[in-house]
């Protein structure tokens, strides 16, 4: 699969994001000619990126600029990961629509042509409240603006793909973690606090989650970009394949990381609107993409902790 990208031109939008950074690095290592977009030079990728990657500043809301970037890159494959709203502080609903929906349309239109493959990431939160692992046929009932905007984008791109016959794939991602993850997210924040010897106040931890190491998300993206027999507008869930309660997951993190910190479950309530369950049925991705999670949870935690330690991201007691 990696060989499928050698000497091919690839465009990655949102390449300073968590998954986007890892994807751009993997494509460059695979020998692809990578054009990577960022909103400005001040936005740095989450991990070290090979110097062969060509960086371009782009706001995907700007239709003309998007057309110019795509025209210059002349990509064989477009990975559209640019989005707004993944951080708690990013609450501007109008901007979510502009970036996530109109931006996706701008990139799709700019790519044009049947020969350009289009791969876009969605979010597991598009499904909203579910009981048990979601399949791609599970009705979507997003509970906030961000997943609603991502669902709108997915519906638009999938519909356009079916209408035109152009190849497009949407991957709904679950529980990504690994080197370069945002320090405020649960796994890196718990790793840092355990090593710092702090007490960590948590909910009861009954929420069910599907954590998936970032390299596995990248593998799924690469498989989607190389696949040639998928129906236009195909949608797949991408997760770790082993749903667990949050409590069990964090206890496993503590067992791997060690440290003198202490997990205190039940010390705080769940956030308003927090989902009880966000887990994936990945049967379809296994069948159509050959996707199989390859990094066990504990190994992913070890790699994340090692990366944080090497870069001074651990707190000190």
Residue frames relative to the residue before (quaternion, step in Angstrom):
aa qw qx qy qz dx dy dz
X 1.0000 0.0000 0.0000 0.0000 0.00 0.00 0.00
X 0.6316 0.5300 -0.3293 0.4602 3.58 0.98 -0.86
X 0.6395 0.5463 -0.3276 0.4305 3.59 0.99 -0.83
X 0.5680 0.6188 -0.3805 0.3870 3.59 1.16 -0.50
X 0.7125 0.4592 -0.2560 0.4648 3.60 1.18 -0.43
X 0.4487 0.7064 -0.4562 0.3026 3.59 1.21 -0.17
X 0.8544 0.0560 -0.1067 0.5054 3.55 -0.87 1.13
X 0.5303 0.6016 -0.4382 0.4060 3.61 1.17 0.25
X 0.4323 -0.6821 0.5268 0.2652 3.55 -1.16 0.63
X 0.0162 -0.8081 0.5858 -0.0593 3.55 -0.75 1.12
X 0.1782 -0.7569 0.6214 0.0965 3.55 -1.06 0.85
X 0.0656 -0.7769 0.6259 0.0185 3.57 -0.92 0.98
X 0.1539 -0.7643 0.6183 0.0992 3.59 -0.63 1.08
X 0.7845 0.2726 -0.2205 0.5116 3.56 -1.13 0.61
X 0.2832 0.8215 -0.4600 0.1826 3.57 1.14 0.61
X 0.6092 0.5070 -0.3888 0.4698 3.62 1.20 0.06
X 0.5076 0.6375 -0.4282 0.3907 3.60 1.24 -0.04
X 0.7335 -0.4408 0.2908 0.4280 3.54 -1.31 0.18
X 0.7452 0.3533 -0.2218 0.5202 3.60 0.55 -1.10
X 0.6253 0.5675 -0.3401 0.4140 3.59 0.98 -0.78
X 0.6357 0.5260 -0.3324 0.4568 3.59 0.99 -0.79
X 0.6774 0.4834 -0.2908 0.4722 3.57 0.90 -0.92
X 0.6437 0.5210 -0.3269 0.4553 3.59 1.00 -0.76
X 0.6562 0.5106 -0.3179 0.4557 3.60 0.87 -0.91
X 0.6536 0.5106 -0.3110 0.4641 3.58 0.98 -0.86
X 0.6647 0.5063 -0.3083 0.4547 3.60 0.92 -0.89
X 0.6510 0.5126 -0.3174 0.4612 3.59 0.96 -0.80
X 0.6475 0.5103 -0.3224 0.4652 3.58 0.98 -0.82
X 0.6540 0.5016 -0.3126 0.4721 3.58 0.98 -0.81
X 0.6610 0.5069 -0.3014 0.4640 3.58 1.16 -0.59
X 0.5730 -0.6288 0.3649 0.3785 3.59 1.27 -0.02
X 0.4254 0.6893 -0.4812 0.3351 3.59 1.22 0.33
X 0.4109 -0.6379 0.5766 0.3029 3.55 -1.30 0.36
X 0.0852 -0.8621 0.4990 -0.0213 3.54 -0.06 1.36
X 0.0892 -0.7215 0.6844 0.0550 3.51 -1.01 0.98
X 0.0805 -0.8179 0.5695 -0.0124 3.56 -0.65 1.15
X 0.2315 -0.7936 0.5476 0.1295 3.58 -0.86 0.91
X 0.0522 -0.7444 0.6655 0.0170 3.50 -1.32 0.62
X 0.5731 -0.6037 0.4084 0.3747 3.58 -1.11 0.44
X 0.7781 -0.1120 0.0615 0.6150 3.60 1.18 -0.55
X 0.6564 -0.5173 0.3751 0.4010 3.56 -1.27 0.33
X 0.5830 0.5882 -0.3704 0.4206 3.59 1.22 -0.38
X 0.6274 0.5102 -0.3387 0.4810 3.59 1.21 -0.40
X 0.1651 -0.8103 0.5597 0.0527 3.52 -0.56 1.21
X 0.5228 -0.6142 0.4713 0.3567 3.63 -1.05 0.61
X 0.5962 -0.6193 0.3926 0.3268 3.55 -1.17 0.63
X 0.7724 0.1647 -0.0978 0.6056 3.57 1.19 -0.52
X 0.6517 -0.4946 0.3804 0.4313 3.57 -1.27 0.11
X 0.1819 -0.7889 0.5835 0.0631 3.55 -0.87 1.03
X 0.5375 -0.6216 0.4443 0.3567 3.64 -0.91 0.80
X 0.5627 -0.6542 0.3931 0.3175 3.60 -0.96 0.83
X 0.5638 0.6217 -0.3915 0.3772 3.60 1.17 -0.34
X 0.5474 0.6160 -0.4033 0.3978 3.60 1.20 -0.37
X 0.2738 -0.7561 0.5755 0.1488 3.58 -0.90 0.96
X 0.2147 -0.8040 0.5471 0.0903 3.58 -0.61 1.17
X 0.0437 -0.7763 0.6288 -0.0049 3.53 -1.09 0.85
X 0.3604 -0.7073 0.5611 0.2346 3.58 -0.95 0.86
X 0.1400 0.8010 -0.5648 0.1408 3.57 -0.79 1.03
X 0.1617 -0.7073 0.6797 0.1077 3.51 -1.13 0.84
X 0.3508 -0.7844 0.4676 0.2075 3.58 -0.34 1.21
X 0.5252 0.6133 -0.4216 0.4126 3.61 1.24 -0.09
X 0.6403 0.5050 -0.3076 0.4904 3.57 1.25 -0.46
X 0.3179 -0.7979 0.4813 0.1750 3.57 -0.19 1.30
X 0.6719 0.5025 -0.3095 0.4474 3.59 0.91 -0.84
X 0.6642 0.4942 -0.3048 0.4708 3.57 0.93 -0.87
X 0.6288 0.5311 -0.3316 0.4611 3.57 1.02 -0.77
X 0.6431 0.5190 -0.3155 0.4664 3.56 0.97 -0.86
X 0.6588 0.5146 -0.3119 0.4515 3.59 0.97 -0.84
X 0.6566 0.5117 -0.3153 0.4557 3.59 0.95 -0.89
X 0.6788 0.4801 -0.2968 0.4697 3.58 0.87 -0.92
X 0.6335 0.5367 -0.3299 0.4492 3.58 0.99 -0.79
X 0.6741 0.4875 -0.2898 0.4732 3.57 1.01 -0.82
X 0.6963 0.4802 -0.2779 0.4553 3.60 0.94 -0.88
X 0.0929 -0.8291 0.5381 0.1203 3.59 1.11 -0.74
X 0.0927 0.8624 -0.4936 0.0630 3.60 0.77 0.99
X 0.4130 -0.6429 0.5855 0.2707 3.50 -1.32 0.52
X 0.7807 0.1067 -0.0339 0.6148 3.56 1.16 -0.74
X 0.1444 -0.7571 0.6311 0.0875 3.55 -1.06 0.82
X 0.1145 -0.7462 0.6529 0.0615 3.54 -0.92 1.00
X 0.1061 -0.8239 0.5562 0.0232 3.56 -0.35 1.25
X 0.0682 0.8185 -0.5596 0.1110 3.55 -0.28 1.35
X 0.4514 0.6910 -0.4611 0.3258 3.61 1.22 -0.10
X 0.1910 0.7706 -0.5891 0.1505 3.57 -0.88 0.95
X 0.2283 -0.7388 0.6143 0.1570 3.52 -1.37 0.21
X 0.6926 0.4887 -0.3527 0.3963 3.55 -1.01 0.87
X 0.4857 0.6856 -0.4371 0.3211 3.58 1.21 0.04
X 0.6913 0.4365 -0.2716 0.5077 3.59 1.18 -0.48
X 0.6207 -0.5761 0.3862 0.3656 3.55 -1.09 0.73
X 0.6728 0.5142 -0.2986 0.4402 3.57 1.02 -0.77
X 0.6438 0.5279 -0.3216 0.4511 3.60 1.19 -0.44
X 0.1591 0.8421 -0.4861 0.1710 3.56 0.21 1.32
X 0.4396 0.6923 -0.4637 0.3353 3.60 1.22 0.27
X 0.3017 -0.8032 0.4862 0.1656 3.58 -0.14 1.31
X 0.6234 0.5394 -0.3475 0.4468 3.58 1.03 -0.74
X 0.6586 0.4912 -0.3133 0.4762 3.57 0.98 -0.79
X 0.5900 0.5628 -0.3731 0.4427 3.61 1.07 -0.64
X 0.6573 0.4959 -0.3085 0.4764 3.56 0.95 -0.88
X 0.6727 0.5143 -0.2998 0.4394 3.58 0.88 -0.95
X 0.7353 0.4111 -0.2347 0.4850 3.58 0.85 -0.98
X 0.7711 0.4228 -0.2192 0.4227 3.55 0.65 -1.14
X 0.7499 0.3537 -0.2067 0.5194 3.59 0.99 -0.78
X 0.7327 0.3937 -0.2441 0.4986 3.60 0.58 -1.11
X 0.6295 0.5438 -0.3397 0.4388 3.60 1.02 -0.75
X 0.6423 0.5081 -0.3222 0.4748 3.57 0.97 -0.82
X 0.6450 0.5141 -0.3168 0.4683 3.57 0.98 -0.83
X 0.6420 0.5313 -0.3288 0.4443 3.60 0.95 -0.83
X 0.6715 0.4798 -0.3019 0.4772 3.59 0.93 -0.89
X 0.6301 0.5380 -0.3255 0.4556 3.59 0.99 -0.84
X 0.6826 0.4860 -0.2841 0.4659 3.56 0.86 -0.97
X 0.6638 0.5144 -0.3084 0.4468 3.56 0.95 -0.87
X 0.6337 0.5423 -0.3384 0.4356 3.58 1.04 -0.76
X 0.0433 -0.8634 0.5016 0.0344 3.58 1.00 -0.84
X 0.7785 0.4277 -0.2254 0.4002 3.53 -1.29 -0.11
X 0.5138 -0.6679 0.4540 0.2895 3.55 -1.01 0.81
X 0.6487 0.5692 -0.3254 0.3863 3.59 1.09 -0.58
X 0.6453 0.5193 -0.3288 0.4536 3.62 1.17 -0.35
X 0.2791 -0.7542 0.5725 0.1595 3.58 -0.70 1.09
X 0.1634 -0.7942 0.5840 0.0395 3.57 -1.00 0.90
X 0.0027 0.7912 -0.6095 0.0513 3.56 -0.66 1.17
X 0.0297 -0.8163 0.5755 -0.0398 3.56 -0.76 1.05
X 0.3445 -0.7231 0.5552 0.2240 3.58 -1.10 0.65
X 0.1643 -0.7320 0.6525 0.1066 3.48 -1.21 0.76
X 0.4331 -0.6807 0.5128 0.2934 3.57 -1.18 -0.49
X 0.5745 -0.5990 0.4410 0.3417 3.54 -1.13 0.70
X 0.6004 0.5924 -0.3571 0.4014 3.60 1.16 -0.55
X 0.4619 0.6701 -0.4542 0.3624 3.60 1.24 -0.10
X 0.6497 0.5423 -0.3276 0.4201 3.60 1.05 -0.67
X 0.2920 -0.7577 0.5322 0.2395 3.58 1.04 -0.67
X 0.8059 -0.2536 0.1742 0.5059 3.62 -1.16 -0.51
X 0.0831 0.7772 -0.6181 0.0839 3.56 -0.83 1.03
X 0.2678 -0.7119 0.6179 0.1991 3.54 -1.30 0.38
X 0.7980 0.1440 -0.1497 0.5657 3.55 -0.41 1.23
X 0.7043 -0.4537 0.3234 0.4398 3.58 -1.27 0.16
X 0.4005 -0.7149 0.5253 0.2292 3.57 -0.96 0.92
X 0.2183 -0.7125 0.6460 0.1652 3.51 -1.18 0.67
X 0.6726 -0.4958 0.3553 0.4191 3.56 -1.26 0.18
X 0.6596 0.4897 -0.3047 0.4819 3.59 1.26 -0.29
X 0.4418 0.6842 -0.4644 0.3479 3.59 1.26 -0.02
X 0.4811 -0.6675 0.4703 0.3190 3.64 -0.80 0.90
X 0.3507 -0.7387 0.5418 0.1944 3.56 -1.02 0.85
X 0.0524 0.7799 -0.6193 0.0736 3.55 -0.89 1.06
X 0.0792 -0.8361 0.5410 0.0440 3.61 0.51 1.13
X 0.3367 -0.7880 0.4991 0.1289 3.52 -1.04 0.90
X 0.7703 0.1990 -0.1489 0.5873 3.59 1.23 0.14
X 0.7272 -0.4834 0.2828 0.3968 3.52 -1.32 0.32
X 0.6502 0.5418 -0.3496 0.4018 3.61 0.84 -0.86
X 0.7278 0.3934 -0.2861 0.4833 3.65 0.60 -0.93
X 0.5845 0.5621 -0.3815 0.4437 3.60 1.13 -0.52
X 0.6639 0.4901 -0.3062 0.4746 3.59 0.99 -0.81
X 0.6503 0.5019 -0.3233 0.4697 3.60 1.03 -0.70
X 0.6224 0.5207 -0.3372 0.4773 3.58 1.08 -0.68
X 0.6327 0.5264 -0.3293 0.4627 3.58 1.00 -0.82
X 0.6553 0.5036 -0.3108 0.4694 3.58 0.98 -0.84
X 0.6559 0.5119 -0.3153 0.4564 3.57 0.93 -0.88
X 0.6526 0.5130 -0.3107 0.4630 3.57 0.96 -0.87
X 0.6543 0.5204 -0.3070 0.4548 3.56 0.98 -0.87
X 0.7063 0.4552 -0.2775 0.4657 3.59 0.76 -1.03
X 0.6466 0.5099 -0.3288 0.4624 3.60 0.94 -0.81
X 0.6577 0.5078 -0.3115 0.4610 3.58 0.97 -0.81
X 0.6535 0.5040 -0.3078 0.4735 3.56 0.96 -0.84
X 0.6394 0.5257 -0.3267 0.4562 3.58 1.02 -0.79
X 0.6717 0.4825 -0.3059 0.4717 3.57 0.91 -0.85
X 0.6481 0.5318 -0.3146 0.4452 3.58 1.05 -0.78
X 0.7888 0.3468 -0.1561 0.4829 3.57 0.90 -0.95
X 0.4252 -0.7001 0.4683 0.3313 3.58 1.18 -0.49
X 0.4473 0.6827 -0.4633 0.3451 3.57 1.25 0.14
X 0.4946 -0.6790 0.4510 0.3013 3.62 -0.98 0.77
X 0.1613 0.7645 -0.6084 0.1388 3.56 -0.75 1.09
X 0.0691 -0.7795 0.6225 0.0051 3.55 -1.06 0.87
X 0.1383 -0.7693 0.6185 0.0807 3.57 -1.03 0.83
X 0.1373 -0.7855 0.6009 0.0547 3.58 -0.83 1.02
X 0.2094 -0.7567 0.6083 0.1161 3.58 -0.76 1.06
X 0.2110 -0.8362 0.5016 0.0684 3.54 -0.35 1.31
X 0.1896 -0.7749 0.5997 0.0627 3.52 -1.17 0.83
X 0.9183 -0.0053 0.0437 0.3934 3.51 -1.18 0.79
X 0.1923 0.8108 -0.5367 0.1322 3.61 0.97 0.69
X 0.1297 0.7603 -0.6321 0.0748 3.57 -1.06 0.80
X 0.3428 0.7285 -0.5496 0.2231 3.55 -1.26 0.40
X 0.7623 -0.3246 0.2577 0.4971 3.59 -1.25 -0.22
X 0.7875 0.2946 -0.2326 0.4888 3.56 -0.92 0.93
X 0.4317 0.6900 -0.4718 0.3391 3.58 1.25 -0.01
X 0.6025 -0.5652 0.4223 0.3731 3.55 -1.19 0.59
X 0.5317 -0.6732 0.4196 0.2965 3.58 -0.83 1.03
X 0.6686 0.5222 -0.3007 0.4358 3.59 1.15 -0.55
X 0.5560 0.6055 -0.4015 0.4038 3.58 1.20 -0.19
X 0.7062 -0.5570 0.2323 0.3702 3.50 -1.11 0.77
X 0.7107 0.4644 -0.3069 0.4302 3.63 0.70 -0.92
X 0.7036 0.4260 -0.3140 0.4742 3.68 0.70 -0.82
X 0.6405 0.5194 -0.3531 0.4419 3.61 0.97 -0.67
X 0.6572 0.4897 -0.3135 0.4797 3.60 1.02 -0.72
X 0.6087 0.5442 -0.3524 0.4573 3.60 1.00 -0.76
X 0.6855 0.4905 -0.2882 0.4544 3.57 0.81 -1.02
X 0.6915 0.4889 -0.2903 0.4456 3.58 0.87 -0.91
X 0.6162 0.5406 -0.3492 0.4541 3.59 1.01 -0.73
X 0.6901 0.4784 -0.2780 0.4664 3.55 0.91 -0.92
X 0.6759 0.4910 -0.2877 0.4683 3.58 1.16 -0.61
X 0.4811 -0.6907 0.4250 0.3330 3.58 1.26 -0.16
X 0.4611 0.6890 -0.4483 0.3342 3.58 1.16 0.44
X 0.4607 -0.6206 0.5542 0.3089 3.52 -1.28 0.47
X 0.1779 -0.7975 0.5729 0.0642 3.56 -0.85 1.00
X 0.2060 -0.7883 0.5712 0.0990 3.56 -0.51 1.18
X 0.0325 -0.8246 0.5604 -0.0710 3.53 -0.68 1.20
X 0.5876 -0.5110 0.4613 0.4252 3.55 -1.31 0.06
X 0.7117 -0.4049 0.3146 0.4802 3.59 -1.23 -0.12
X 0.3997 -0.7547 0.4441 0.2710 3.57 1.22 -0.41
X 0.3943 0.7352 -0.4758 0.2786 3.58 1.15 0.45
X 0.4535 0.6815 -0.4586 0.3459 3.62 1.25 -0.21
X 0.2828 -0.7495 0.5742 0.1690 3.57 -0.98 0.84
X 0.0311 -0.8148 0.5764 -0.0539 3.53 -0.80 1.08
X 0.2817 -0.7378 0.5953 0.1482 3.53 -1.32 0.39
X 0.0781 -0.8282 0.5548 0.0128 3.58 0.15 1.28
X 0.0326 -0.7991 0.5980 -0.0524 3.53 -1.02 0.90
X 0.4326 -0.7133 0.4909 0.2513 3.57 -0.68 1.11
X 0.6080 -0.6342 0.3450 0.3303 3.54 -0.93 0.96
X 0.5979 0.5686 -0.3751 0.4225 3.62 1.04 -0.62
X 0.6371 0.5183 -0.3338 0.4627 3.59 1.09 -0.64
X 0.6072 0.5247 -0.3509 0.4825 3.59 1.08 -0.63
X 0.6453 0.5128 -0.3202 0.4670 3.57 0.97 -0.82
X 0.6314 0.5319 -0.3357 0.4535 3.59 0.97 -0.81
X 0.6529 0.5077 -0.3136 0.4665 3.57 1.00 -0.80
X 0.6421 0.5183 -0.3221 0.4640 3.58 0.98 -0.79
X 0.6576 0.5022 -0.3101 0.4681 3.57 0.92 -0.88
X 0.6440 0.5130 -0.3239 0.4660 3.59 0.99 -0.79
X 0.6557 0.5106 -0.3126 0.4601 3.58 0.98 -0.84
X 0.6821 0.4950 -0.2873 0.4552 3.57 1.00 -0.79
X 0.7089 0.4442 -0.2558 0.4845 3.58 1.18 -0.50
X 0.5531 0.6373 -0.3929 0.3654 3.60 1.19 -0.48
X 0.1840 -0.8154 0.5451 0.0649 3.56 -0.95 0.88
X 0.7098 0.4663 -0.2598 0.4596 3.61 1.22 -0.14
X 0.4515 0.6998 -0.4507 0.3215 3.60 1.23 0.22
X 0.5280 -0.5988 0.4925 0.3467 3.55 -1.18 0.57
X 0.5555 -0.6030 0.4393 0.3673 3.63 -0.98 0.71
X 0.8141 0.2334 -0.1905 0.4965 3.56 -0.90 0.97
X 0.3124 0.7691 -0.5047 0.2371 3.59 1.20 0.36
X 0.1573 -0.7760 0.6078 0.0597 3.57 -1.07 0.83
X 0.0195 -0.8049 0.5925 -0.0252 3.56 -0.95 0.94
X 0.3760 -0.6749 0.5869 0.2421 3.53 -1.23 0.65
X 0.0814 -0.7888 0.6087 0.0264 3.57 -0.98 0.90
X 0.1971 0.7703 -0.5804 0.1757 3.55 -0.54 1.23
X 0.7053 -0.4843 0.3320 0.3972 3.51 -1.33 -0.17
X 0.4601 -0.7201 0.4195 0.3064 3.57 1.24 -0.29
X 0.7437 0.3112 -0.2037 0.5555 3.59 1.27 -0.02
X 0.1480 -0.8187 0.5497 0.0747 3.62 0.28 1.21
X 0.0137 -0.7927 0.6078 -0.0437 3.52 -1.12 0.77
X 0.5317 -0.5663 0.4810 0.4065 3.56 -1.22 0.19
X 0.6135 -0.5481 0.4152 0.3883 3.54 -1.20 0.49
X 0.6251 0.5441 -0.3456 0.4402 3.58 0.98 -0.77
X 0.6699 0.4875 -0.3117 0.4653 3.57 0.83 -0.93
X 0.6469 0.5278 -0.3279 0.4420 3.59 0.93 -0.86
X 0.7113 0.4520 -0.2733 0.4638 3.60 0.83 -0.93
X 0.5961 0.5291 -0.3688 0.4783 3.60 1.11 -0.49
X 0.6363 0.5031 -0.3211 0.4889 3.58 1.09 -0.67
X 0.5940 0.5412 -0.3569 0.4763 3.60 1.08 -0.66
X 0.6697 0.5049 -0.2997 0.4547 3.59 0.87 -0.97
X 0.6476 0.5240 -0.3224 0.4495 3.59 1.00 -0.79
X 0.6770 0.4799 -0.2871 0.4785 3.58 1.07 -0.71
X 0.7550 0.4308 -0.2155 0.4449 3.56 0.79 -1.09
X 0.2567 -0.7632 0.5475 0.2279 3.58 0.96 -0.81
X 0.3886 0.7166 -0.5279 0.2382 3.56 -1.05 -0.74
X 0.5283 -0.6632 0.4495 0.2810 3.54 -1.29 0.32
X 0.4328 0.6957 -0.4664 0.3334 3.58 1.25 0.15
X 0.2517 -0.7751 0.5666 0.1216 3.54 -1.24 0.42
X 0.3185 -0.7355 0.5718 0.1749 3.55 -0.95 0.95
X 0.0739 -0.7882 0.6106 0.0187 3.59 -0.78 1.02
X 0.1442 -0.8159 0.5576 0.0513 3.56 -0.21 1.28
X 0.7775 0.3246 -0.2615 0.4709 3.54 -1.07 0.80
X 0.5026 0.6772 -0.4119 0.3453 3.58 1.26 0.11
X 0.7847 0.1719 -0.1014 0.5868 3.59 1.22 -0.30
X 0.5058 -0.6513 0.4641 0.3234 3.59 -1.12 0.53
X 0.5954 -0.5175 0.4562 0.4119 3.54 -1.30 0.21
X 0.5623 -0.5898 0.4553 0.3587 3.56 -1.16 0.56
X 0.5782 -0.5684 0.4345 0.3923 3.60 -1.07 0.58
X 0.8285 0.2004 -0.1660 0.4958 3.57 -0.86 0.97
X 0.4388 0.6987 -0.4695 0.3144 3.60 1.23 0.02
X 0.4663 -0.7078 0.4625 0.2603 3.56 -0.85 1.00
X 0.4571 -0.6684 0.5184 0.2749 3.55 -1.04 0.82
X 0.8170 0.0661 0.0050 0.5728 3.57 1.00 -0.80
X 0.0909 0.7420 -0.6603 0.0717 3.53 -1.05 0.94
X 0.2927 0.7471 -0.5287 0.2767 3.53 0.19 1.35
X 0.3440 -0.7836 0.5015 0.1273 3.54 -1.12 0.75
X 0.2699 -0.6529 0.6765 0.2078 3.47 -1.31 0.60
X 0.1172 -0.8394 0.5299 0.0301 3.60 -0.44 1.19
X 0.2499 0.8059 -0.5009 0.1926 3.57 1.24 0.43
X 0.6742 0.5101 -0.3078 0.4364 3.58 0.85 -0.94
X 0.6617 0.4965 -0.3094 0.4689 3.60 0.95 -0.83
X 0.6137 0.5368 -0.3482 0.4626 3.56 1.04 -0.71
X 0.7061 0.4782 -0.2645 0.4502 3.56 0.86 -0.99
X 0.7881 0.3715 -0.1842 0.4550 3.59 0.73 -1.06
X 0.7802 0.3323 -0.1647 0.5038 3.59 1.02 -0.77
X 0.3983 -0.6927 0.4970 0.3384 3.57 1.19 -0.38
X 0.3413 0.7699 -0.4758 0.2538 3.55 1.25 0.44
X 0.1161 0.7630 -0.6301 0.0860 3.54 -1.00 0.89
X 0.4280 -0.6974 0.5000 0.2837 3.62 -0.61 1.06
X 0.1798 -0.8431 0.5038 0.0541 3.55 -0.74 1.06
X 0.7053 0.4213 -0.2549 0.5100 3.59 1.24 -0.31
X 0.3671 -0.7386 0.5185 0.2257 3.61 -0.47 1.15
X 0.6604 -0.5455 0.3430 0.3855 3.57 -1.12 0.69
X 0.6848 0.4884 -0.3054 0.4463 3.60 0.78 -0.96
X 0.6410 0.5125 -0.3316 0.4653 3.59 1.00 -0.74
X 0.6302 0.5289 -0.3279 0.4644 3.56 1.03 -0.76
X 0.6351 0.5149 -0.3229 0.4767 3.58 1.02 -0.79
X 0.6380 0.5259 -0.3322 0.4539 3.61 0.93 -0.85
X 0.6729 0.4913 -0.3012 0.4638 3.59 0.88 -0.92
X 0.6465 0.5187 -0.3205 0.4585 3.57 0.97 -0.82
X 0.6718 0.4967 -0.2943 0.4641 3.58 0.89 -0.95
X 0.6451 0.5159 -0.3227 0.4621 3.59 0.99 -0.81
X 0.6459 0.5136 -0.3194 0.4659 3.58 0.96 -0.83
X 0.6577 0.5059 -0.3089 0.4649 3.58 0.92 -0.89
X 0.6619 0.5082 -0.3077 0.4570 3.57 0.92 -0.90
X 0.6695 0.5212 -0.3014 0.4351 3.60 0.91 -0.91
X 0.7585 0.3593 -0.1891 0.5096 3.55 1.12 -0.62
X 0.5584 -0.6531 0.3751 0.3478 3.55 1.21 0.44
X 0.4093 0.7330 -0.4587 0.2911 3.56 1.18 0.51
X 0.5475 0.5925 -0.4023 0.4328 3.58 1.29 -0.07
X 0.4213 -0.6626 0.5529 0.2789 3.55 -1.09 0.71
X 0.3030 -0.7284 0.5743 0.2184 3.54 -1.22 0.31
X 0.5447 -0.6444 0.4280 0.3237 3.55 -1.02 0.79
